[in-house]
Amino acid sequence: MADVDLAVIGAGLSACALASALRRNQTVDSLVILEAGRGPGGRCATRRRRDDGLWRLDHGAPTLSFSAAPQGRLGALVDDLCDRGVLAPDAAPVVGLDGEGALCEPPAHPLLCGPRWRGQPTMAAVAETLLADAGDAVFTSFGERISKLSWEDGRWLLPGGWRAHTLVLSGTLLAHPRSLAMLGWPDVPLRSAVAVGVDPGLDAALESIAVMTASVRWNLMLELPPVTGDPLPRQIWLTEEVQDRCGVERLVLHQQSDGRLGLVVHGLDDGAEIRPDTQPDLLVHHEKRLLAALPQLLVPWPALQAALPEARSLGVMRWGAAQPLDHALPRHLQWCPQARVGFCGDWIDGAGFGMAEGALQSALELAEMLQ
Ligand SMILES: Cc1cc2nc3c(=O)[nH]c(=O)nc-3n(C[C@H](O)[C@H](O)[C@H](O)COP(=O)(O)OP(=O)(O)OC[C@H]3O[C@@H](n4cnc5c(N)ncnc54)[C@H](O)[C@@H]3O)c2cc1C
């Protein structure tokens, strides 16, 4: 057994910001971060390729969206990351596309209404930097999705032989019944670990999490050759009417360092049940339909449209909970002291709900609660 003060599940933006804040305040001496993905970033990660050392594709969030200019500790964090060149204001063009295939104003979506910052050189750099700031006292384990939790004699026992005084979940997976069907799990691990009645705060938090819903995205990733001609936008948002017709929310373009172009087609979900046995066919289905929708969507950019026959598909990434849609976790349930469980992430109530702002803000607030 390896003992640590704190175990954090996940290494997305909120988990890395939490680790950085806790180490800066010296609230914990040791912590472990257990992440299912291959590296930090979560939904703000950047896809790399084993066969292509230069390739970097922001295949989740292409930008950090805020509802308003960040203030206080959040403002200081953004300023610090900007000063160090890890964030830069995102001034890249965002355009809308209407039902006639003409350019228009982008829709009034919460992700587009306030200021935005972009990770430099990629989105993953933000989480990577925050994690590095947390220093050597942070152990990390990547590549294993935790599916079992136990709480014995006031200690959290985790796969890999970790034993922690405090547990933080930065995602809802271990606390939400959606995991039962989507991942074929037999139970909700956090519920099974702590019996009903032991921590009334945790009981209330689990009830609140159980009714949350989240959007699903099927993001098709494409590699295109260099495209010459007019400058291209960073994001192309479809109007609601076109989204409904094509099942696509937006297109995101990511210029590569060698001139090639990455294109991510943010595909909407059609409600088909996602289970371990249905997922392979669903991935094929969404890849086909998104590839078929593209030529029509690229009419205003003839050079880009002309490059499509040379596009190489890098597959589809399913984001099982791309953005929380409703029922934010109330802030007073973010820390459950009896069972010593905390929550952070963009699904905590606040102005930045469902976006990067909420992930960072929730981490800073939980760090205060843990002090
Ligand atoms: C396609 C897409 C587009 C988006 N666009 C925007 C945008 O334009 N602007 C914006 O601000 N936001 C956008 N978002 C939302 C933004 O990405 C999130 O708000 C933010 O990244 C949330 O960070 P987080 O730390 O709360 O969660 P996450 O990034 O989801 O981090 C949670 C981490 O925990 C890990 N994890 C969960 N359960 C387990 C487990 N059981 N075992 C091990 N690891 C586990 C996950 O793998 C993940 O890495 C977008 C998201 C998606 C998916």
PDBQT file of the ligand as one rigid body, heavy atoms in Angstrom, charges set to zero:
ROOT
HETATM    1  C1  LIG A 401     -16.314  18.198 -27.998  1.00  0.00    +0.000 C 
HETATM    2  C2  LIG A 401     -16.231  19.211 -26.899  1.00  0.00    +0.000 A 
HETATM    3  C3  LIG A 401     -16.222  20.563 -27.190  1.00  0.00    +0.000 A 
HETATM    4  C4  LIG A 401     -16.123  21.501 -26.162  1.00  0.00    +0.000 A 
HETATM    5  N1  LIG A 401     -16.047  22.833 -26.459  1.00  0.00    +0.000 NA
HETATM    6  C5  LIG A 401     -15.800  23.732 -25.487  1.00  0.00    +0.000 A 
HETATM    7  C6  LIG A 401     -15.563  25.099 -25.782  1.00  0.00    +0.000 A 
HETATM    8  O1  LIG A 401     -15.605  25.519 -26.932  1.00  0.00    +0.000 OA
HETATM    9  N2  LIG A 401     -15.288  25.934 -24.737  1.00  0.00    +0.000 N 
HETATM   10  C7  LIG A 401     -15.240  25.490 -23.440  1.00  0.00    +0.000 A 
HETATM   11  O2  LIG A 401     -14.962  26.266 -22.536  1.00  0.00    +0.000 OA
HETATM   12  N3  LIG A 401     -15.493  24.210 -23.146  1.00  0.00    +0.000 NA
HETATM   13  C8  LIG A 401     -15.765  23.328 -24.131  1.00  0.00    +0.000 A 
HETATM   14  N4  LIG A 401     -15.990  22.015 -23.818  1.00  0.00    +0.000 N 
HETATM   15  C9  LIG A 401     -16.121  21.651 -22.399  1.00  0.00    +0.000 C 
HETATM   16  C10 LIG A 401     -14.747  21.596 -21.728  1.00  0.00    +0.000 C 
HETATM   17  O3  LIG A 401     -13.941  20.695 -22.422  1.00  0.00    +0.000 OA
HETATM   18  C11 LIG A 401     -14.959  21.148 -20.296  1.00  0.00    +0.000 C 
HETATM   19  O4  LIG A 401     -15.778  22.090 -19.629  1.00  0.00    +0.000 OA
HETATM   20  C12 LIG A 401     -13.669  21.001 -19.487  1.00  0.00    +0.000 C 
HETATM   21  O5  LIG A 401     -12.643  20.423 -20.223  1.00  0.00    +0.000 OA
HETATM   22  C13 LIG A 401     -14.016  20.158 -18.275  1.00  0.00    +0.000 C 
HETATM   23  O6  LIG A 401     -12.869  19.850 -17.526  1.00  0.00    +0.000 OA
HETATM   24  P1  LIG A 401     -13.055  18.902 -16.265  1.00  0.00    +0.000 P 
HETATM   25  O7  LIG A 401     -11.767  18.809 -15.589  1.00  0.00    +0.000 OA
HETATM   26  O8  LIG A 401     -14.240  19.373 -15.501  1.00  0.00    +0.000 OA
HETATM   27  O9  LIG A 401     -13.505  17.488 -16.864  1.00  0.00    +0.000 OA
HETATM   28  P2  LIG A 401     -12.744  16.468 -17.816  1.00  0.00    +0.000 P 
HETATM   29  O10 LIG A 401     -11.897  17.178 -18.785  1.00  0.00    +0.000 OA
HETATM   30  O11 LIG A 401     -13.801  15.570 -18.357  1.00  0.00    +0.000 OA
HETATM   31  O12 LIG A 401     -11.803  15.665 -16.828  1.00  0.00    +0.000 OA
HETATM   32  C14 LIG A 401     -12.220  14.525 -16.127  1.00  0.00    +0.000 C 
HETATM   33  C15 LIG A 401     -11.150  13.476 -16.321  1.00  0.00    +0.000 C 
HETATM   34  O13 LIG A 401     -11.423  12.394 -15.466  1.00  0.00    +0.000 OA
HETATM   35  C16 LIG A 401     -11.131  11.205 -16.139  1.00  0.00    +0.000 C 
HETATM   36  N5  LIG A 401     -11.938  10.168 -15.511  1.00  0.00    +0.000 N 
HETATM   37  C17 LIG A 401     -13.276  10.198 -15.277  1.00  0.00    +0.000 A 
HETATM   38  N6  LIG A 401     -13.659   9.073 -14.665  1.00  0.00    +0.000 NA
HETATM   39  C18 LIG A 401     -12.546   8.323 -14.512  1.00  0.00    +0.000 A 
HETATM   40  C19 LIG A 401     -12.310   7.039 -13.957  1.00  0.00    +0.000 A 
HETATM   41  N7  LIG A 401     -13.306   6.317 -13.455  1.00  0.00    +0.000 N 
HETATM   42  N8  LIG A 401     -11.033   6.566 -13.949  1.00  0.00    +0.000 NA
HETATM   43  C20 LIG A 401     -10.010   7.308 -14.454  1.00  0.00    +0.000 A 
HETATM   44  N9  LIG A 401     -10.188   8.527 -15.011  1.00  0.00    +0.000 NA
HETATM   45  C21 LIG A 401     -11.442   9.017 -15.035  1.00  0.00    +0.000 A 
HETATM   46  C22 LIG A 401     -11.520  11.465 -17.583  1.00  0.00    +0.000 C 
HETATM   47  O14 LIG A 401     -10.831  10.598 -18.466  1.00  0.00    +0.000 OA
HETATM   48  C23 LIG A 401     -11.108  12.919 -17.739  1.00  0.00    +0.000 C 
HETATM   49  O15 LIG A 401      -9.795  13.040 -18.244  1.00  0.00    +0.000 OA
HETATM   50  C24 LIG A 401     -16.077  21.067 -24.821  1.00  0.00    +0.000 A 
HETATM   51  C25 LIG A 401     -16.080  19.697 -24.529  1.00  0.00    +0.000 A 
HETATM   52  C26 LIG A 401     -16.153  18.781 -25.554  1.00  0.00    +0.000 A 
HETATM   53  C27 LIG A 401     -16.120  17.312 -25.228  1.00  0.00    +0.000 C 
ENDROOT
TORSDOF 0
